[in-house]
């Protein structure tokens, strides 16, 4: 997702089957970064990943900074 413009990211998010979260019950949707990266790596949300896959996603995010 790095080095991509906002429209590309929005287009990819609309195609991913990730749970949308709303603050206050309405407004614009928010997505967990763990879900986005897990879907990009393993084509499934973070909570459906196995322990090894979850560790890999967490390492990816930790070393991205």
N, C-alpha and C positions, 0 to 999 in steps of 0.2 A: 504494500500500500504506500510505501514511501515513494516520493518523486512522482506522484499522480495528482492530477488536479481534482478539484471538488466534484465536478460533474462525473468523472470516471468512478470515483468512490461511491457516489450516490447510485449510479447505475449498477454497480456490483452489489451493493447492499440490497437493492430491490430484488435481485435474483437469488440471494441467499435466503435459506429458510431459517432465519434467526429470530428469536423472540424479541419483539419490540417492547421497550419499557417506557412508561410515561411518568413524568414527575408531576404529582398532583392530579393524576387521573386523566389529564388531557394535555393538549399542546403538541409540540413536535416530538417524535419518537427518539429514544436514545438506545444505543446498542453497547453491550459490554465488549471491550477490546479483546478479552479472552475468547469470546464467541466468534468474533470476526476472524482472528488469526487461526483458531481451530478449524473453522470452516474452510479457510484458504488452504490449510495443510492437509486436513483429513476429510473434508467434505461433510462434516457433522459439527453440531454445537459442542461447546466445551464440556457441558455436563454429561454428554454421551460418550466422551472419550475415555479410553482406558488410562490407568495411572501413568504408564510410560508416556503416552501421548500427551497427557496433561503436563507432565514434567517438561517435555520438549517444547510445548507452547510457552510455558512460563520462562524457560531459558531463552527462548527467542525474544520475548518481550524484555527480559532483564538486560540482554546484551545489545538490544537495539539502541539504547540510550548512550 
